[in-house]
Amino acid sequence: MSLWLFLVAALLVTAFFIYRAVAKRRRCRELLVTPLTPEQRAVVERLVPLVELLPHDLRLSLEGKINLFLDQVTFRGNNGVEVTDEMRLSIAAQACLLIVNSPVWYDTLRNVLIYPSAFVTHRDTHDGYVVSENRHATLGESWARGPVILSWDQALHGGLDPKDGFNVVIHEFAHQLDALTGHTNGIPILRKGQAYAGWEKAMLDAYHTHIEKVEIGKATLIDPYGATNHEEFFAEAIVTFFEKSRALRREEPHLYSQMSELLALDPAQWD
């Protein structure tokens, strides 16, 4: 009798988890085809004018992904920040631009932390038995499995100005995209059929050219911070891909082509 009860309980538990998984998938499908309300759409268009350049079908896709993002992610204010719907919509819209036409998703992200402005981070460095604590101000951080941490003043400014080549939200979510492989190294999950060799050559050639320009003090299209390492170059190159797309296609056509294939987007053609 006890064995029978155990089997029944096990079946019930299994059925419960199956039901939850099915319900979750159903909810995801429903959210992905749910448009924003007119009020929400007006907020997004005002705070992230770049979305108005998207072709119509991508606008619909973006709105569905914004809804799914808002359903999955909790926004938490720090240092006196009171999170508003405008903050959520602005950040979600910018984050979802990267995956608007892609099958990948920020699966492990559950929290976005918002500071009013630049915030202080702590980094311990080890030299033998000596541990040094470093403190410095930063505008954003992205951890491999979350959270993403943002300064609201910069997140707001980056969304409002789609042509200055600076966007902290796109930058940090490029790191999230990069980290989906399990490593943050400038090699994201490539598009089906996209050759690794082509990606590597385009990225490394552009990266080395970028470093050479930075070292001699020459102006660069991609933010000089991209010379830090491969992952920062990847993040800054994606910002440039969205905000200075035609210039990037002209100066680094192979890099632009690879990013266009990766994201299945061609912003240089958006009118």
Secondary structure as UniProt FT lines:
FT   HELIX           2..32
FT   HELIX           38..47
FT   HELIX           49..53
FT   HELIX           56..72
FT   STRAND          74..77
FT   TURN            79..80
FT   HELIX           85..97
FT   TURN            98..101
FT   TURN            107..108
FT   STRAND          111..115
FT   STRAND          119..127
FT   TURN            128..129
FT   STRAND          130..138
FT   STRAND          140..142
FT   TURN            144..145
FT   STRAND          148..151
FT   HELIX           152..160
FT   TURN            162..163
FT   HELIX           168..179
FT   TURN            180..181
FT   TURN            192..193
FT   HELIX           196..215
FT   TURN            216..217
FT   HELIX           224..227
FT   HELIX           230..243
FT   HELIX           245..251
FT   HELIX           253..263
FT   HELIX           267..269
//
